[in-house]
Amino acid sequence: MRRFLVNEVLEVGKIFVGVGISLGTLLVIAFVTLSVMAGGPKDALYMVRYALPHMHRGNLKVGDSAPDARIYALDGAGTFHIRQRTGAKPLVVVFGSFT
C-alpha cells in the first residue's frame, strides 16, 4: 500500500513539473512576442508597467498625457518615443492606413 502511495505522489509531482514548464514556456513566448511588437524588451516592460494599473479603468480623457511608446516614423525606418515629440506642440498619432 505504501509503495502505491509513493508512486502516486511521484506521478503528481511529474504533472506539476510539466505544467510549470509549460506555463514558463508560454510566459517566455508571450514576453518575446510583446518585446518584438513594442520595439524591445525595455519598451515591453514599460508598456506592461503602464498598462496593468490602467487596463480596466478606462479613465483617459482629452488632454491627458499619452503613455510613452516607441513609434515608427513615416519613412518606416526610423523610430521615436512619444515623450521626445510632446514638447510645446500637440502630437497626433493616427492608427490606420490612408492607402
C-alpha positions in Angstrom: 0.0 0.0 0.0 2.8 2.4 0.9 4.6 1.7 -2.4 1.4 2.6 -4.3 1.1 6.0 -2.5 4.8 6.8 -3.3 4.2 6.1 -6.9 1.1 8.3 -6.9 3.0 11.2 -5.3 5.8 10.9 -7.9 3.2 10.9 -10.7 1.5 14.0 -9.3 4.9 15.7 -9.0 5.7 14.9 -12.6 2.4 16.5 -13.6 3.2 19.7 -11.6 6.6 19.9 -13.2 5.2 19.5 -16.7 2.5 22.2 -16.0 5.2 24.5 -14.6 7.5 24.1 -17.6 4.6 24.7 -19.9 3.5 27.9 -18.2 7.1 29.1 -18.0 7.5 28.5 -21.8 4.2 30.3 -22.5 5.3 33.3 -20.5 8.7 33.5 -22.2 7.0 33.3 -25.7 4.5 36.0 -24.7 7.3 38.3 -23.4 9.4 37.8 -26.6 6.3 38.5 -28.8 5.5 41.6 -26.8 9.1 42.7 -27.0 9.1 42.4 -30.8 5.8 44.3 -31.0 6.9 47.1 -28.6 10.3 47.6 -30.2 12.4 45.9 -27.5 12.3 44.3 -24.0 12.7 47.7 -22.2 9.7 49.2 -24.1 7.6 46.0 -23.4 8.3 46.3 -19.7 7.3 50.0 -19.7 4.2 49.2 -21.7 3.2 46.4 -19.3 4.1 48.6 -16.3 1.8 51.4 -17.6 -1.0 49.2 -18.8 -1.6 46.9 -15.8 -2.8 49.6 -13.4 -5.0 51.2 -16.1 -6.3 48.2 -18.0 -9.9 48.2 -16.8 -10.3 51.8 -15.6 -10.8 53.5 -19.0 -10.2 56.9 -17.4 -8.1 58.6 -20.1 -9.7 61.9 -21.2 -8.9 64.6 -23.7 -5.8 66.4 -22.7 -4.3 63.6 -20.6 -0.7 62.7 -21.1 -0.1 59.9 -23.6 1.6 56.7 -22.5 5.2 56.5 -23.7 5.9 54.1 -26.6 8.3 53.7 -29.5 6.6 54.7 -32.7 7.8 54.1 -36.3 8.3 57.3 -38.3 6.6 57.8 -41.7 9.6 56.5 -43.6 9.3 53.2 -41.8 13.0 53.0 -40.9 13.3 55.5 -38.0 11.6 55.4 -34.6 10.9 57.9 -31.9 9.4 57.9 -28.4 6.3 59.9 -27.8 8.0 61.8 -24.9 10.5 63.1 -27.5 7.8 64.8 -29.5 5.4 66.1 -26.8 7.0 69.4 -26.0 5.2 72.6 -26.7 3.2 71.3 -29.6 0.5 68.6 -29.6 1.2 65.2 -31.2 -1.4 63.4 -33.3 -1.0 59.7 -33.7 -3.2 58.1 -36.4 -3.7 54.4 -36.3 -4.7 53.2 -39.7 -3.9 53.4 -43.4 -4.7 56.1 -46.0 -4.0 53.9 -49.0 
